[in-house]
């Protein structure tokens, strides 16, 4: 740390002042401006410090070679502040001054002096009296305070006369207490009643005394507690009247006396104190029932009520214990008829249910805000994932369309465009899948297949697709080893999608090492698949989030890995629809392992081909035979770019393409001309593709109609087949997909 930073970090504000110019040269006070007059902020701008002693006090102090601190009083906005200043001379013109605000310390000392004087005055006016018994003289000596309490006028009186002042029923008890005190058997602390000689009033007295053996004397004090005793009697009567009422109230009700002891309690208060009966509460303080920290807090409130007469209303408090409970506490002073405070009344309203509802609402709000934030991040990510391949597609398309392209580069550019198109299609499919999952509309189509064959197919695919990465990664596939158990009834495409998402993740997050996948275990009920890698792994505190929609570990513009971040959310949704489960084991820096269990659904199942499929295959064969001579495909499409694409693709397959923008014109053409197949778009002017398909299939039931559309949401495929189409393709339509449909529906090849 350099000197400048060290000076700034000092806890004490310092000022280097040019005493000739009375300007601040250097300071670590962020509120001061170097170059300003030193008194503008440090002291009253209108009456700076040097006016107090007719010259600058810093200059005066240094000339006097002063070393002791100077105490300065400043008035700022009608508020007094006190500072301790220390001044040291640095050179001829510069001095170093420090100012420490000691206002709180000064005021605290002042307050302490005031309180001490108050205490002294209170001791003088307290209703206490002092007395002594001299056993040798057999006399009792009293102060004026004791005389006022006893109702006597003598300072010194015979002991026997003094012993006649208490009521007769207390005299023997007082004599015994005094004898036991002198014998050292017990302390002298007794409450009794007297009849004052001067006015005949009956008063309640509390007396405490000690014995001095060296002087053979007893020294004691007395206090008149008549008002207190009467108040307690009144309070007890009131308690009796109120007990029946408060016992039946749902809220906790209690009363305390001036000694902070519970004198009334109901069942609700018993429950709040964690006890079983009212008897366990009466006569006890909070320190007898609660932890010390809690009791001290309650005592602080009680003092405010009993000593200061304050009222505490509707303050939220958490009760100690488990399960957690909250109450709304109110405390008010309890007064006698004369207005004197004789205790307090407390009410505790249980708000646990409301508190939990509030917390749940807060959690829901935070979750909604987090969801909104994650969706915003997801949309930004989607924008990146969509625009990136579009950039390559449009960029290389513009290059191809220019006149300066070398023919040898065309194939390279085309591959880039194709790969970017595949990437864009994957993003769109992910968005559609997550939408279907969230709306609970993901359709599952069950069929029989062999899981080992699927594993082998994927092994071959990734060996070719990831050949560059496999130079550093050992890819291994593990099979069920039991042909009977490898047969399952599930959605093959969705199982393939699950494994592919997990394998894509494994390759994404593994630069070198190994990737293993395949069948983990299998029995008659379920089959467990796994994907294991030695990649970067997942931090323990983030594993719980990886299957959440819109959340991506390490997301944002600084993320290291590409992708929509929907793969695992889609995987989890698919597995739920398959009635399966997914779990993950991972450690940061040491790889991950995903385990997917899905039911085999093979109880009493036989694998047979469906009658509908046989009929459809027969129809295709008949259609192929009847139209073997024709080489024409009719398309219904209104998008110019799509029309050009179909012209190119259909031409490469050896067919002529006739396109119609308006469906009615195309239907009229088919009524007068033969065709091998119809490619039908859905969104068309005047008549949509569904209506056009119905008309064509009614007139030509054996003419294959393939609906190909950009609509790919839940229900669109069902609408297409309800209209009578023979198959369905979602855009973008790839060459291999069109070729497969031509071979199947025209050439009769599967």
N, C-alpha and C positions, 0 to 999 in steps of 0.2 A: 504494500500500500504506500503511495507517495505521500509527501508531507501535506499537500493540499487536501487529499482525501482523509488523512488522519485528523487534520484540524476540523474538517466538517463533521467528523464522527464524534467529536468531543461532546459529552453530555451537558457541559456548561457553556452557555452563550458567552463569547468573548468579542471584544471590539478593540481594534487598534485605531486610536484617534489622534489626529493632528491637533494638538491643543491650541496652536496659534490660529488655525482656520476653524477649529471646532467642527471638523468633518470626520466622518468614518472612513478610514483608509482600507481596512480589512475586517471581515466578520464571518462567522459561521451561522449567523441568524438569517434565515431565508426571508424574513419579513423586512429586513433592513436593506437599504440601497447604498452601496459604496458611493461616496461623494456627497451624500446628504448631510445636512446639519445633524449633529449627534443628538440634539435635544428634540428633534421633530417627532421621533418615534419613542425614544427612551423616556422622555419626560413630557410635560404639558407644553404643547406647541406655543400657546399664548403666554406661558410663564415658565420659560426654561430654567434649568437647574441653577445657572449662575446668578439668577436674580435673587435666589434665596440668601446668598452670602456676598452679593455684589460683585462676584467674579466667578469664573468657571471653577466648580468645586474640584474637578480633576487637577486643574492647574494649581489651585490653592493647596491641595493635598500633597502634590509632588514637591512644591516649594518648601513645605513644612517637613519634608522627609517622613511623612506619615506612613506607618505600616499596618496599623490596626484597621479592621473593616469599618466602613461608614454605613450607617443605616439611613435610608432615604424614604420619604413618604411621597407617593405620587397619587394625584386625583385624576382619574380617567373616567369621563362620562359620569360624574358624580359618585364614583366608586373609588374608595381608597385602596391603594396597594402599597406594600412595603417591600423594599429591596435591601439586600446586603451587598454593598459595592466594595470591591478591592481594586486598588489602582497601583500600578508599578510603572516606573519610568523606563523607557527603552533607550531613547537617546535625547538629543536636545529638544526636539519638537514632538516626538511620538511617545505615547503612553499606552499601556495595555490595561484595559478595564474589563472586569467581569461583574455581571449583575445577576444575583440569584433572588428569585421571587420567594420571599419568606412570609407572604401574607397569611397563608394557612397556619404556619407555625406561630406567628405573632398573635393572630386571633385566637388560636387554641390556648395559648398561655393566658391571654386576657380572659377568655371564657372560664378557664380553670380558677383564676383568682375570684371571679364573680361567684362561681359555684361554691367555692370554699367559704366566702362570706355568707352566702345564703344558708349553707349548712350550719354555720355557727349561730346564725339568728334562729334557725329552726330548732336547734338544741335548746335554746333559751325559752322558747315558747311551747315546747312539747309538754304534754300533760303527764309528766313523770314527777315522782317525788322520791326523796332519799331519806332513809332512816337508819338508826343504829341502836343496838341494845347493849348496854354495859351491864354484864352480869354481877360485877363487884358492887356497882352503885344501884343495881336493879332499877334502872331507868331506861326510857326510850327517848332518843333525841331525833327530831324531825326537821326537815327543811320546810320552806314556805310552801313548796309544791306538795309535799306530803301532808302538811296541815290543811291545805285546801281540799285535798282528796278525802282525808279522814273527817273533815268538819270540826277541827279543833283549832285552838289559838296558841297553845303552849308549845314552845320549842323543846322543852324537856318536861317529861311527865313520868310518874311512877309506872313501872312495868305492869302492875296489876290493873291499873286504870286503863292502860292501853289495851290489855287483853280483854277488856269488857266491851270494846267497840264492835268486834265481829258479832254476828248473830249467834245465839247460844248454840245452835246445832253445829257450828264450825269451830267452837273454842277448843274442844278436846282434840280435834283433828289438827289444829294449828299447833297446840302444845306438843303433840306427838311428832309432828314434822320438825319442830324446832329441836327437840331432844335428839332425834335421829341425825339432824345436821351436825349438832355439836359432837355426837358420838362418831361422826364420820361415816355413817352407814348409808346415807343417800343425800342427794341434792335437795335444796329447798326451792321448790317451784310449785306454787299452789294458787288455785282460784277459789275465792270465797266471797261471801256477802257481808256487808256492814250496815249498821244503822247510824247515820251521822248524828252526833250529839247536837249540832247547831241548828239543823233543820228537820231532822227525823227521817230523811230520805234513805231508802234502801238502795245501796250501790253495789255493783259487782266489781271486785278487785282482783288483780293479778299481781302476785308478789314473788320476787326472786331474791335469794340472799346467799351469803357465804360466811363461814366462820373463820376468825383469826385466833388461833390458839395462843399465840404469843401475847395477845392483848386481852384474851378472854372476852371477845366482843363479836357480835354479828353485824354485818353490814348488808343492807338490802335496798332494793328499789321497789316502788309500787306504781301501778298504772290503773287508772279508772277505765274499765272495759264495759261499763254498763250499756253504752250505745251499741257496742259490738254484740253483746249477749242478746240484747233485745232484737237487734237486727237479725241475728241467727234464728231467734224464736219466730220472728215474723216470716223469715225465709222458709223455715221448716213448715209453717202453716201453709204458706203459698205453694210449696212443693207438694204437699198432700193434696191440695185442690187441683193442681195441674197434672199430677202423675197419671191419673186415669185418661186425661185427654191426650197427653203426648205419647203414651204407650201405644196408642192406636193410630198415630200419624205415620205415613210411609217414610218421611224424611227423618234423619238423625236429629234428635233434640237433646240438648244437655244444658246444665247450668253449673257455674263455678262460683266459689266464694272468693273473698279478697285474698285468700291464701292459695288461689289457683287450684283448689281441690274440687273434684266433681261432687256435686251435692244432689244433682238430678240427672238421670239418663234414661233413654228409652231403648227399645230393641234395636232400632236403626243405629244408634250410637254404639251399642254393644257389638254389632256386626262390624262397624267401621274400626273399632278398637281391636278386632280380632279375638274377642273373648266370648264367653258362653252365657253369662248372666249379668244382670245389673249389679248384683252384690259384689262382683269382681271389680267394678268401676268406682262405686261410691267411696268417697274419702281419699281417692288416689289422684295424683297429679299426672300430667302427660309423661313425666320422666319414669313413672312406674309402669307405663304401658307401651311406650314407643321407643325406638332407637334414639340415642342422645341427640343426633343431628336434627331429627324430626321434632323431638320434644323442644329443643332450643328455639326452633322456628315458631312453633305454636306458642311458646312462652313469650316471645317477643311481641306477637300479636295481642296476646292476652294483656300484657302490660299497657299497650297503647289503649286498650278498651277500658281497663279497670283504673289505671292511674291517670290517664289523660282524658277519659271520657269520649274517645274516638269511636266511630262506627265503621266496621269493615263489612262491605256488601259484595256478594257474588264474586268472590275470588276463587279461581280454579286451583285445585290442589290435587296432587297424586298421592294416594294412600300407600303406605308401605305394605309389602306382602305380595303374594302371588295367588291368583292372577291379578293383573293390574286393574285398579279401580280409580276413578276420578270423582271428586265431589265439588260442588259449588258451595263454598263456605261463606256464611254471614255471621258476624259477632256484634252484639249491641250491649251497651252497659245495662246492668240491672240495678234499679234505684229503689229506695224505700219511699215512704210517703213524704218524707222531708226532702226528697231529691238527692239524697246521698247515695253514692255508688256502693253497693254491697256485693257486687259480683258481676257476672255477665251471663248472657244467654247466647247459645250457639246453635246454628242450624246448618246441617249438611245435606244438600240435595244431590243424590246420586246421578251423575251425568255420564256414566261409563258408556251406555248405549249411544248417546248422542256424540260422545267423544270418538267412539269407534267409527260411527257413520261419517263424522267430519274427517277423520283420518283416511277412511276409505275413499271419500270424495276427493281429498287432496291427492291421494295416491293415483286415483283415476285421472285427475287433472294432469298430474306430472307424467303419467303414462301417455295421455293424449298428446301432451306437448312433445314428449320424446318421440312418439309415433310421427307427429308432424315434422319434427326435425329429421328423423330418419327417412321419411318420404321425400323431403326436399333434397337430402343427400342422394337418395336413390334416383330421383329424377335427373339430378346433375350427372350422376354416373351413367344413367341410360342415355342422356344426351351425348356423352362422350362415346359410349359403346356403339351408338347408332351412327353418329357423324364420322367416326374414324373409318369404318369400312366404306361409307358413302363417299368420303374424301378420295379414297383409292379408286372406287368405281367411277366417279365422275371425272377425277383427274386423268386416269389412264384412258377413259373414253374420249376425253377432249384431245389427248395426244394422238389416239388412233384416228380420230376424225380429221386431224391436221394432215397436211400434204408432205410433211418432212419426216415421216416415220419409215425407218428401215424395215423391210419385210421380215427380216430375221428376228426383230424385236416384237413383232405382233403376237406370236405365240406366248412369249414371256408376259407381255402385258395382259393377254387374255387370261392366263392362269392367275395372275394377281386379281383381276376383276372377278373371276370365278370364286377364288378363295374368300375374297371380301364379301361376295354375295352370300356364300355359305355362312360366314360369320354373322352377317346381318340377319339372315334367316333364323339362326340359332337364338339371337337376342329377341326377335319377334316371337318365336315359339315359346321362349321362357316367359315373356310378358303374358302371352295368352294362357299358358299353363298356370301361372300364379293367380291370374284372374279367375280361372275356373276353380282352382283349389279354394280360394277365399270365398267364392260364392257357392261352394259345395256342389259344383256342377261338373266336376271332372268325371268323365265317363270311363268305366272299366269294362273291357270286353274279355271275358274268360275264354281260354282255349287250352287244349292239351299240348304240352311241348316238353322237350328233354332239356333240362338245365345244363347238362354237360355239353350238349351241342351248342347252346348259347354261349357258354364259357369259351369253347373252342373257337367259335366264330369271332368273339371279341378279341381273343388272343391273337388270331391271325390279323385282324383289323389293326390293332395297335402295333403289332410288329412292323406293318407296312407304314402306318400313319406316323409313328414316332420313331422311325428308323434312325434319325439324326440323334435324338436324345438317348436311344438305347445303346449308344456307344459307351455311355457312362452309367447306365441303369440296367440292372438285371431284372427283366420282367418274367415272372413265373405265374403259371396258372395251375390251380389245384382242382381236381374233379371229385365227384361224389364217390366214385369207385363202386357204386352199386346201381346198376341200370334200373332196378325196380324203384329205388328211392329217388333217382334223378328225374323221374317222370312226375310232373306237377300240372295242376290245372289253375292257371292264373292268367294275367294279362301279359303276354310275352313282350309286347312293345314297351309297356310301362316298366317291367323288370329290366329290360335292356336299357331303358332311359335311366333308371336308378343306378345300375352298375356303371353306365357311361359317365354320368355326372360325378360319381365317386372316383372313377379312374382318371377323368379329366382333371379333377382337383389334385389327385395324387401326382400326376405328371407336372401340373402347374407349380406345386410347392416342393418338388423334389428335383434337384439338379444332378445328384449322383447318389449311388447306393443301390437300393432295391425296391421293387414294387411287386407285391404278391396279391393275387385275387382269386376268387373262385368259391367253391363249396366248403364251408367250415364244418358243419355237421348236418345230418339229415336223418329223420325218422319217419314213422308213419303219419305223424301229425303236421310237422313243419320242416322247413329247410332253412338253414342259416347260411347266408352268403357273406363274404368279407372282402374288404379292400384294405391292404396294409402297405404303408410306405415308410421310408426312412428320411422323410423331408424335414421341413422347418418345425412341424408340430404346432400345437395350439397352447397358449398360456392357460393355466388352470382357471383363472377368473373369467375367461372369455368363452369357455366351452359351452356354458349355459346359453349363450347368445347365437351360436352359429346356425341354428335351425330357424331363427326368427326371420320373418319377412321384413324386407327393407333394411336389414342390418348386415353389415359386412365387416368382419374383423380387419382392422387396418384400413378402413374406408377413407374417402376424401381424395382431394387432388394430389396428395403426396403418397398415395398408396403405391405399393411396389408391384402388385400383381393385377393384371387386367381381368375383365369379366364383369358380368352383371351383378354378381353377388346373390343371385336367386337360386343357384343350383341346389344347395342343401335345403333351402326352404321348400323347393319343388319336390326334392327327394323325400323329405319328411311328409309332405302332403300326399304324395303317391302311396307311400307305405301305409299311411293311415287308411286310405281308400282300399288298400289290399288287405286290411285287417292285420297288418304286420307291425313290427316294432323296429326301431333303430337305436343303437347306442354307440358311443365313441369312447375310445381310450387314447389319450394323447399326452405328450409331455413336450414342452417347448424345447426345440433343438434336437429332439430324438424321434420325431415321426408321429404318425397317427394310425389308428386302426378303427375302421367302421365295420359294424356287424349288423346285418339286416336279416331279420327272421320273418318269413311269410308262410302262411298255411299252404299245405300241399293240395287240400281239397280233393283228395282221391278216394274218399270213402264211397264204395259201391258205384264207382264211375267206370264206364266203358268208353273207349275212344272210337267214335264213329263219325263218318262224314255226314253233314246235314243234308236233307233232301233239297233244301233251297239251293245249296251250292251245286249239287248234281244237276238240278234243273237249269241253273244258270250256265254251267259248263256246256250242257247239251244245246242250249240256245245259242251260245257263242259258236259252237261247232256248225250248227245249221246256218248261222249268219255268215260264217266264213265261207262255207260251201256255196251259198247262193250268191255271194258278192265277190267271188274270187277274181272276176274279170275287172271289177271297178278299181280305180286308183285315185279316189277323190275324198277329201275330208272337208266338211263344211264347218266353219267357225262363226260364232255369234260374239262379236267383240267390238267395243266402241272406242277403246284406247289406241291411238295411232302407234305408240311404241310397242304395245303388246301385239298389235296386228303384224308389225314388221318382224317381231321376234318369232311369231307363229309361222309366218311365210318362210323364214330362214330355216327353222327347225323342221317343219313338215316337208319342205323341199329336200332336206338332207336325208329324210327317211324314205324318199322316193314317191311322195304323194303330191298331188296338186291341192292347193288350198283355195277355197272360195269363202270369202268373209262377208258378213252382213252386219251393218251397224244396227239396223232396225229388225226386230224379230219377225214381224209380219212378212217382210220381203224374203227373209230366209226360209220361212215355212212354205211360201208359194214356190220358191225355187225347188225345195225338196219334193213337192208334189209333181214336178215335171222332170226332175233329174235324179239320177241314182247317186248315192254317196256311201262310202265305207264307214264313216264315223262322223259324229257331231261333237264339236267342242263348244260348250255353252257357258257364256259368262252370265252372272246373276243380274248385275246392275246395267240395264239397257233402257234406251228411250222408248216410251209408249207402252212397252210390255216387258215385264221382268223375265229373267231366265227360267224361273220356276213355272210360270204360266206357259211359256213357249215349250218347255220340256213336256208338260202334260199333253199338249196338243200333238206334238211329234210322236210321242209314245202311243197315243190313242190311234193315230193313223199308221204308224210304222213300229209296231212293238218289238221287232227284231233288229231295229237300227240302234246300234250302241250310242248312247248319249253320255258324255263325260262332262260333268259340271266342273269348271275351273274358275275359282273366284278368290278375291282378296279378303272376303268375309270368312273368318275362321274361328268364330266364337262358338260357345255352347249352343246347340240347337240348329246351327246353320247346316251341318252335315245331315241331320235328321230331316230338315226341310227339303234338302236336295233329294234324298231317297224317297221321301213321301211324294215328291213330284214325279217320280218314276225313273230317275236317272240310273245308269248302270254302274257308275263309279264317280268318285269325287276327288278333286285335286285342289289344294290351297296354293295360291300364288305366294312366292314365285314358283312357276312350274319349270322343272329342270328337264333337260334333254333326255336323261336316262328314264325319268318317270313317264314322259310321253312315249318313248320307245317301248317301254314295258307294256303300256296300255294298247299300243298298236299291235304288238306281238300277241297279246292276250285276246283282244276283241276282234281283230281283223285276221291275223294269221293263225289263231288258235293255239298259240304257244304260251306256256306258263313259265 
